[in-house]
Amino acid sequence: MTWPVADAKARFSELLDAAENQGPQTISRRGIETAVVIPIAEWKRLNASVQRDMIDPLTDPNGPHDIEIPVLRGFKLRPATLED
């Protein structure tokens, strides 16, 4: 089920109950799906399936140093503008 953000805020306990009993609940903002509330058991299962010990090769000082970074041709930087 998709909950508009106003309903999710107003009926938060119901949202949590629905997530526990019916599975993941989607929350939308201005008609665009934005977030999902899932039962903690499912969250733990998903987190356990992620391989946590893999080191990012770009930040590993012992990792490969022969990765080519492509040159962006025709890409021009614009000066930043500060808006109040």
Secondary structure, 3 states (H helix, E strand, C coil): CEEEHHHHHHCHHHHHHHHHHHCCEEEEECCEEEEEECCHHHHHHHHHHCCCCCCCCCCCCCCCCCCCCCCCCCCCCCCCCCCC
